[in-house]
Amino acid sequence: MSITKNIAFFGATGGTAAATLAQCLLAGYTCTALVRSAPKLTNLLKTSHSIPAEVLDKQLTIIQGNIKSIDDCTQTVFPVSLNPTTSSTNNRSVDIIISCIGSIPVWKGWNPFPSIEDPTVCAEGTNAILTALRNRQPVKKPVYCAMSTTGISKYGRDVPLVFAPLYYVFLHTPHKDKRIMENLVIEGASNSDKGQQVISEYNIIRASLLTSGARLGRDAIRWEVENGAVTSNAIGYTVSRADVGNFIFEEVVEKWDGSEANGEGKGRIYTVTY
């Protein structure tokens, strides 16, 4: 028997999240996405992913807003379609949250090295999503999937040696943001002095340097779950956003069986590369 799945997306106009969202829509799942520009998302899905307009109309709700707004995040993770009344006990969240938020590099003046447009967007956006969940305490805790990066493992170097200067020097600022984001997500899966558990389990995806290449398929990628050591079998240079999006769809969305994980601190950190 097929399972009805309701999925919330953040950062959906990015290549990775858009690839996952497109597959979710084609699979018949109901999706909600928070974006700054609704026309940009619909155009992307129609032109780059060939999603029919009737599918978008039936299965996708777009919230136009700001990732740092708790109210906007609340509308996304507690969509009206699941909460048709204003009852305080009618707090049904989506089943899965997929967050691929991030910032872009910007060049200023004559400086040959770029800065980051919004160096704290991952941490602030994740905090807004988790605060929205804590404020309403979902009846059933959702699964949370967060897009992160290689180069921040606490166990050692998980990128090729030639990439070390790029990752540890030039990408220091965005990686600091990703570390904070990861810690917030992991904390969200447990009760702590920072708040109650609001997600049933987490899936953190650390991808190699992302490219805009075509999807090569599951057989083309290498992946490994971090388990107390560097993911040495998945150290690589690049991977396409399309393939990471497909990995999230197959590994997180499709493998969710409708149940809520028991206990605290459940989750995995994946490394994904070619």
N, C-alpha and C positions, 0 to 999 in steps of 0.2 A: 504494500500500500504506500502510495506517495505521501510525503510529509509536506504540509503547508509551511513555508518559511517566509518570515518577514525580516527584511534586512535593511539596516541603516548605513548610509555611506557618507563619509566626510572626505573632502579632497577628490570628489568624483570627476572633476575635469582633468585631473592628471592621468597620465598614460596607464599607470598600474591599476588604479581604482576603476577607471573607465572600462578597462578590459574585463575586470571581474564583474562589474555592474552589467555589462552587455551579456555576459554568459548567464548571469542570474536571471535577467529578463527573458532570455531565450529559453531558459529552463522552466519558466512559468512562475517564478517567485515574485512576491510583492516587495517593492523597494521604495525607500524614502532617501532623498539626498539633500544635504545642505550645501549650497553653492552660493557664490557671490553673483553669478550671472546664470539665470535659468536658460535663456536662449543659447548661450555657449554650450551648455550641457546637451540640450536637445539636438542641436546641430551636430555636435561631436558624435552622438550616438547614431544619428541618422546617416551621416556621411562616412564616418570612419569605421562604424561597426554594423551598418546596414540593419539597424533596428527599425521595424515598421512603425509608422506613426500610431497605428491602432494599439500596438503593444505598449508604447509609451503612455498613451492616454489611459489604458486600462490598469497597468501594473506599476507605474512610476509616479510618485508624488515628489515634487521639487519644492523645497523650502529655500527661498532666496533670503540670505542673511549673512551673519558673521560667525565664524567658528568660535570666536571668543565670547559670544553672547550666550549666557546660560539659557535664556528664554528660547533662542533659536535652536539650541541643542536639544532642549526639552521637547519642542515640537517635532524634532527629527526622530528621537528615540522613543517618544510616546505619541505616535501619530494618531490623528483623529480617527482614522479608520479602525484602530484597535481600541480607542477610548471614546466612543460616541457620546457619552454623558459626562457630566462634571463631577460625578461621585468621587469622593476622596479615596474610596476603596477600589476604584476602577483604574488601577495603575498598571496597565499591561504594556510592557515595553516590546520593542522588536526582539527577535530571537538572536540575531547576530549583528554586531556592530563592526564595521570595517572602516578603519581610519588610515588614510594615506596622506594626511596633511603634511605640508612642508613648505619651505620658502624657496626663492630663486636667487641666484647670484646677480648682483648689479655692479656695473663699473662706474666709478665716479672720477671725473676729471682725468688726470694723467696717470692715475694709479694703475699699474699693470695687473694688480691683483684685485679680484672682485670682493665686495662685501656681501652680506646676506640681507635681503630686503626686510625680512622680519625674523630676527635671530632667536625669538622665543615663541614662535607660533606653535610648535609641536607641544611644548610644555603647557602653554596657556590654553590651547585648544583642547588638549586632553583633560586638563583640569576642569574646563567648562563642561565637557561631556560627563565626566564622573560626578561633578557637582549636581548636574541635572538628574542623574540616577539616584544620588543620595537624597536629594530633596523630595523625590517621590517614591523611593523604595519600591522597585518593580515587584509585582506579584511573583514573577519567575525571572531569575537573574539571567541576563544575556551572556552569550559568548562574545569575547572582545578580541579583535584582530587588529594589530597595529603594525604599520609599515615602518621599519627602522633601517639600519645600515650596518654593514660590516665595518670593522675598524674600532669598535667600542667594547669588545669582549673584555671582561675582567680577568680572563684566564691567559691572555697573551695575544700575540699578533695573529690575526685571522685574515690578513690580506697578503698578497705577494710582496716580497721584500722591496721590489722596485716601486711599489705603490706607497710605501711607508711615509716618505716625505709629504706626499699629497694628502694622505689621510690624517697624519698626526700633526702636521703643521698648518697647511692651508685650509683644511676642513675642520679645524679645531672648534670653531664657533658653532656651526650647525651640529656637529657631533655632540657637543655639550648639551645642546637642546634635546637631541635624541636620547641621551642617557637619562636626563630628567624625565622625559616622556616615558621611557621604559619603566623606570622606578615607580612612577605614578600608576601605570597600568598594573604592575605586579602588586602594588599595595591595594588596588581596587579589588583584587581577588581574595583579600583577607580582611579580617577585623583587626583594627589597630587604633592607636591613639589619634590617627589622622582621619578616621571615619570607619563606618561599617562596610562590610563586604557587599559590593553591588554588582560584581560580575562573577559568573560561575566558573569561568576559566579563561585564560588568556593565550593568545597565539601571537608571538612577536616574530616578524619576518625580517631578518637581516639579509638584505640583498647586496650583491657586489655592485660595482659601478654600473648605473643603469644606462641603457641605450634605447634608441627608438626603433630598433630592428624588428623584423617580423617574428611572429610566434613560431618557434621551431618544434615545440611539443615537449611533453614530459620526459621523453627519452633523451632529450638533448641537454637537460640540466642535471646538476649534481646538488644534493641537499643533505643536510645532517642536522640532527637536534643536538643542541648544546647540553651536555650532561656532565658537568664538573670539569671540563677540559676544553681546550680549543677544538673547534670543529675542523680537524686537520684534513678530513676527506672531502671538504667542500671549500677549499681555498682556491679562489679563481679571480679573474680580472674583471669580467663584465657579465651582464645578463640583461636581456631585453625586458622592458616594462610589460610587454605582452605576455612573455613567459612567466613572469612573476605573478601577474594578474591571473593567469591560468592556474598557477600553483595554488594560489589562495582559494580559487573557486573549487578546485578538486580536493585540496587537503583540509580546508576549513569548512567551506559551505556544504559541499556534498557529503562530507563525513559526519556532519552533525546529524544525530539520529532523533532529535526532538527531546532528549532528556536533559536534565539539569545536573551538572556534576556535583557530587556530594563532597562536603568538606571545604577547607580553605587552601589557598596557595596552589591551586591546580593550574598547570599551564606548560607551554613549551616555547623555547626560543629556537627558531630555525635559521640556518644559513643556507642561502640559495645562490647558485652561480652556474656558469657553463663549465 
